[in-house]
Amino acid sequence: MNLLSAAYGSIVAVAAATGALAQQANLPPLKKQESAEAVVREHMAALNACDWNRILAQDPQDVEIFSPDGVVAQGREAVGAMFAQVVKPFHEGGICGLKFTAEHTEKVGDTINVQWRVEAPFLAQPYRGADAYETKDGLMQAQVTTFKREDLKIK
């Protein structure tokens, strides 16, 4: 099971245990970017900083994230709960400490396709994958990702 699959699978438990309504009230205000490229740059920078607020500031109410193995997070609250798990320290199952670097990008309309590399001092080798980021009106409308945390090679 990949990180996003595991995170999404635990959304129901997290929502029940911590109260999804409390989290909804704490979602950051939206912050539109000036271009599709800027949306993706901000997303990757926010991931590298493990900054939940910056990640969610780009996600509208109807955002969707499509992960490997058929897992989909639909809506801002579900995506917020998923990213709350993602931005945990690496030793707690999150991705904090990983550095995502774009190696190749291709723009098609308002969709930015990125082939990326992940590195960290605790990885035995770089990990590569790709995402498609569909933007709309300066926000992240949808993301399709190939990232699978369990495929990382740890030292």
C-alpha positions, -999 to +999 in steps of 0.1 A: +000+000+000+015+034-009+017+065+012-012+082-004-033+050-003-025+045+034-031+082+041-064+082+023-074+049+039-068+064+073-088+096+065-120+080+079-102+070+111-085+104+114-118+122+107-137+102+133-109+104+159-101+141+156-132+156+142-133+165+106-153+196+113-125+210+135-100+205+106-124+221+081-125+252+102-087+253+102-082+250+064-061+280+052-076+306+029-071+300-008-041+317-024-042+318-062-010+318-082-004+338-114+001+309-137-001+271-140+037+269-136+036+290-104+009+266-090+033+237-095+064+255-082+045+265-051+032+229-046+066+214-049+082+240-026+054+234-001+060+197-002+097+202+003+090+225+032+064+200+046+041+230+049+005+218+051-009+253+050+009+262+018-002+230+001-038+234+011-039+271+002-039+261-035-067+235-032-103+245-041-133+228-026-136+203-055-099+193-057-091+157-065-059+137-062-055+104-081-029+081-066-016+047-076-038+016-070-070+035-077-070+057-046-087+091-050-090+119-025-120+140-034-127+175-019-106+199+001-113+183+034-103+148+023-072+162+006-064+182+038-067+150+059-045+131+035-018+158+034-019+160+072-005+124+071+019+132+043+036+161+061+046+140+091+083+132+098+096+104+076+100+081+106+063+086+114+052+075+079+053+110+062+076+125+036+093+152+056+130+152+048+125+142+011+134+167-015+115+167-048+133+182-078+117+186-112+138+170-139+115+176-169+083+195-173+058+197-202+028+221-203-004+211-220-030+238-216-033+244-179-018+210-171+018+208-160+034+173-163+065+169-142+090+141-141+107+144-108+134+130-086+133+125-048+165+125-027+172+125+010+203+116+032+185+085+044+177+071+009+200+046-007+193+060-041+172+087-058+136+078-065+119+090-097+083+094-107+059+117-125+029+138-117+003+156-138-010+188-122-042+202-136-046+238-127-076+261-130-078+298-122-045+298-103-053+268-081-046+231-081-077+214-095-064+179-098-032+158-095-023+124-108+007+110-091+029+079-094+045+084-059+046+052-038+064+057-005+070+019-001+091+020-033+117+043-017+151+025-010+161+033+026+197+030+037 
